């Protein structure tokens, strides 16, 4: 028998370091060349370096709560004790090597997940090259298909599961990447990362949407538009999830499901799609008079924007900004489009929804692809708690605005959308916004609608995106580092290194450690005033009961044309209601906001007698500070005068003055206007000079209402041909009815006459005051400036008639 050697400490350490179910009484000596022993020794040293939880005492008391401490950490002697495994250095093409220190690779730029298949063979999802993508596997060419065909089954199975639930609201939307650029440091207001330095840029993704329609519904429905922006800041993601209207229908999250159920298609027959013009919506809102103000906005032209690039955005709720000193102020967020606020008219919106349901999606895409980047200025109205207390309205009430004339907007920076997504689903569909995504320097107010939203958005993503790891979907991952102890769940991407997933810990040297007040998010210690210090209660503040003062303010602040459009929209919507009593109740509600409006709507609905005004919930209301707010009119923001992104139709037929067509097209293109040559058919169109034009659109595939303006070129033969085509008259009449500029050269005036346009064709029309510019032969080029000036006005409502003459 061999003689046993005396017990050897190093052998014992090696043996015990190779056991994972119990350990030695004494720590192994450090400095061992054996990795397992070294790891065990260093782990012990690391843990011993934290003999107790040194920040525990700082978890108590109000002052500590305001200024949490940085968590305790101990640096390990090497990376050995914090690793998951001793084998992490065994690399392969798949596993790669050891995680770089302190790095979460799931937040790397989107390049990490981009796929380009050029010059690549087709494969299965397992990377197996597919030899034949045309035929399923069969037993003989006429024989039965075989279950073993894993290629067919993988393909079909994936296809079967391609759809995810659409958003419960705002299902229909379009988005784009861009950046936010800070004008000047706003450190007096906030320590939020995007506002710390002049010129600083922060990547953003914006998504615009309608609310009621389903994912495939039309873009030009009368509806509120979502205006949601995700800022990928250095200090985490901040989502400003707003709308293109600054108020909302309801005051408390408790009513949101009711509102949405009322506006969505009626449950028994699933009609109407993407429309509020039906019984259940008006039944609900006429029983909820707090919606009156929002209804004014929704019935205004704001609900049918010309483009996502020409609408405002609002944060709606009151938020807070907090600076480095911890001083907080209230803010309201405003986005103002550089291109001005422009809308469609209702008849146009209805027609567009048939000819191009993707109208806004296409417009956003085309603007960005052509370099006419949508741009918006972000500003805030800033006010203190003391000021807020003095206001005649409650700043926690999402049915109220803070008039700009009372608190002006302070510009902070601009957002430019300059990159279309590569893939709609991966980016626009999977982006997940949440009001609770904020960063240090921002905070919430106690708006009860906002509180409900914080819960709702995360909750809805869990079912929409299939589990709690939607933050790891590339478009949702922040650019700021992500390190926490959250683990597992469906579709987990991250592979955390090490065995620690809790805090406090000493086994990972305390990491990831709590950031403390200097770096981390600390809520503003907002306190309630004495009078608000009440017990638990389900009730609203008294000022919430004033349902009409600001509805009146909005209506009175509109231009006469806008007021007409609001009245007409109420008339249209309520005419679609099938129960007269609902109509009566709504008109009764409107009487409290504006007798003139109610009378006009009542007349439009053929009411013989007006209903009694609804009883008011508020017996006394405070006198408003502002009786008229010019800033509330769409006409208040004509924009920078740029025409970029607009579309012009140049109508042509064989025998047209081709030289003018081409020079007009070139001149417009120089201003970023896309002028399309529209013929009776696409393709070859001979011109009067014997050359030819290539029409890239026809009156059939691009009806007139899809264009912002129209040019009728000269040419006797062309005019004769166009006058024989019924499309021409519709084309011209729609341009006229929708108050858009028309430039008419030479004999083309016959087309205008034939279309029945009520104009006198004298020379004064060359000035274009009405948006109709009629000039003699040879004067086309010289009148392009006047035409573009008319386009800058966008619409010429002077010629609008109700009912329309044509
Ligand atoms: Fe939303 N809202 N909302 N909302 N909302 C959603 O979240 C909700 C409200 C807004 O492009 C949902 O991810 C509740 C006001 C936009 O992805 C959902 C309440 C404002 C978007 C949800 C409100 C908005 C949403 C559906 C009342 C303007 C689209 C899918 C308490 C300030 C974001 C989703 C995008 C989307 C809930 C009221 C704007 C269900 C409960 C007020 C722009 O979570």
Boltz pocket constraint, residues with backbone or C-beta under 6 A from the ligand:
constraints:
  - pocket:
      binder: B
      contacts: [[A, 167], [A, 168], [A, 169], [A, 170], [A, 173], [A, 207], [A, 208], [A, 209], [A, 225], [A, 226], [A, 227], [A, 228], [A, 241], [A, 242], [A, 243], [A, 245], [A, 248], [A, 252], [A, 253], [A, 254], [A, 256], [A, 314], [A, 315], [A, 316], [A, 317], [A, 398], [A, 431], [A, 432], [A, 433], [A, 448], [A, 449], [A, 450], [A, 452], [A, 453], [A, 456], [A, 457], [A, 458], [A, 460], [A, 461]]
      max_distance: 6.0
